[in-house]
Amino acid sequence: MIKNGILYLLPVTLGESAYDQVIPIYNNKIVQEIDVFIVENIKTARRFIKRVAPEKQIDDLIFYEINKRTNIDMLPTFLKPIFEGKNIGVISDAGCPGVADPGADVVALAHENNIKVVPLVGPSSLLLSLMASGFNGQSFCFNGYLPKEQKDRVRKLKELERIANAQKQTQLFIETPYRNQHVFDDLLLNCNPSSKLCIAVDITLPSEQILTKTIAEWKIFKIDLTKRPCVFLIG
């Protein structure tokens, strides 16, 4: 009887940061042993694997892509190699797979089929920003992306501010890099001057900035968030 393989969750760098500064050496060993990958973006995954295991023949590897265009009914076929005794690696575009990431659907399916899931250590922009914010790390909520429409976004920001103040619960959220500045402007215009906001941008990169200030202080501080990966925290 063939023993089932393992589903490994493989963190990647947050942008072009130095690999050996944010990814444990042990992860390299696992990547080198895997020939089947479920990835958010094949091009990004191939580039990552080439950095980690340059001796691997990339063209011999099998890639299954999972993103918003993937037919969810295809997911069971992605896991088929597991039942043939092969290990599979899940790779996100950046950071840890399964967190704000379509890889969570694969992980859920693995659990339903009694497949062993092993998360490996690596950078998470959410946890790193929380660690460095000075906000409550015992009670926090990640809210994902905010509404695109400004009036809906402002309403949500006010709600998150209210929760943060009333429950002393840190509120985290993210936005696509090209809308960062719009969100920042909405925060400055609509939140209480005494409310605290942490901006964590370009985490683990040479240009990293993690700053916590009151809304009043942010109004006189200049920072450009355009096209830079950013985590917002209200505390």
Buried (B, 14 or more C-beta within 10 A) or exposed (E): EEEBBBBBBBBBBBBEBEBEEBBEEEBBEBBEEBBBBBBBBBEBBBEBBEBBBEEBEEEEBEBBBBEEEBEEEEBEEBBEBBEEEBBBBBBBBBBBBBBBBBBBBBBEBBEEEEBEBEBBEBBBBBBBBBEBBBBBEEEBEBBEEBEEEEEEBBBBBBEBBBBBBEEEBBBBBBBEBEBBBBBBEBBBEBBEEEBBBBBBBBBBBEEBBBBBBBBEBBEEEEBEBEEBBBBBBBB
